[in-house]
Amino acid sequence: MAQHKSAVKRNRQNQKRRERNKSQMSQLKSMVKKVRSAKTKEEAEPILRQTTALMDKYAAKGLVHKNKAANLKRKLTLLTNYLHSPEKKAE
């Protein structure tokens, strides 16, 4: 248990931040799942735009590493484009 006032305050701050980060990461993961579960490109594109903006925001804050955000955006964009590709319709 912390003894100094500053350490007690630091513990309170860390707890608040941990809860906020947990909530934000959960929100981001849910958005990614929505994009992945979309059946059509028209359905996926608006969700993808929101998810991309959220990833950029969290990467700027340091919640997600910028390279991880870039990789996720790339993969989700490829997936969304694949939903509308002619090769898929031929199957």
N, C-alpha and C positions, 0 to 999 in steps of 0.2 A: 504494500500500500504506500502511496506517495506521502511524503512528510512535509515537503515544502509547498507553499502556496502556489508557486509557479508550476510545480509538477502536477498538482491537483487540477489546476486550470488546463494544463496541457492535456491531461487525461480526458477532461470534459470536451475539449475541442476535437481531440482525436476520435472520440465516440461519435460526435455529431457528423464529422467528415466521413467516418466509416459507414454510417447509416445512409448518408446522402450518396456516396459512391456506389453502395450496394443497390440502392433504388435506381440510380441512373444506369448502371450496367444491366440491371434487369429490364429496364425499359428498352435499351438498345438491343438486347438479345431477342426480346419479343418482336421488335420491328424487323429484325433480320429473319426471324421465323415466318413472319407474315409475307415477306418478299419471296421466300423460298417456297411457301405453300400456295402462292398465286398460280392460277391455272392458265391465265392468258396474259399476254403482254400488256394489254390495256388495263388490266386489273393490277398488274405489278408496278407499272411505271410511276403512278403517283406515290405509292408506298416507298418505292426506291428513292425518289427525290427527297422525301421526308427523312428516310434513313441515312442518306448520304449527308444531308445537312446536319443531322444529329451527330454523325460520326466526326465530321469536320469540327463541330463545336467541342465535342469531348476530347478530340485529339489536341485542339488548341489549349484546352485546360490541363492536359496531361493525364486525363483519366484513361485514355487508350493511347498506345504508342502511335505516332503518325504513320509509320510503315504498316502496322497492322490494320489501321483504318484504310489505308490506300489499297492493301491487298484484299480486304473484305469488299470494298467498293467495286474493285475490278471483277471479282468473282461474281458478285450479285448482278453487275451489269451484263456480264457474259451470259449468266443464267437467264436474265430477262430477255436478252436478244435472242437466245436460243428458243424461247417459248414461241417466237413468231417466225422462226426460220423455215424455209420451204422444205428442207430435208426432213424436218420433224413431221410435217403434214403428209409427206409421201409414205410414211410408215403405216 
